[in-house]
Amino acid sequence: MVVNIRINPLATTDLKEIKKYISEDSIEAGIKTVKEIIDKIETLADYPEMGVMLMYKIRLKSKYRYIISGQYIIFYIYEQSLVSIQRILHGKRDYMSLLNDHE
């Protein structure tokens, strides 16, 4: 089965902000971190159900799945051969309120 990946505008903004923030200390580290996140996202094309269903963690109904790349959590929805990357957030952020703002 062919699975397409779409990175939504908000997730694209998240990636840019991650790179900008890390690059303040080291441009190479910023580039490396974003590359690692993108590599992790690309694995979803072959294994779209590899992410944990968020509802198992929060005990509330949610379509989100998530995978972890380093200190970042990649939130996505998988439906009908499409992985839609919704947000990419640092694990220490209040990601539940950020996700609820855009759900």
Secondary structure, DSSP 4 states (H G I P E B T S, - for coil): ---EEEE-HHHHHHHHHHHHHHHTT-HHHHHHHHHHHHHHHHHTTT-TT-SEEHHHHHSS----EEEEETTEEEEEEEETTEEEEEEEEETTS-HHHHHHHH-
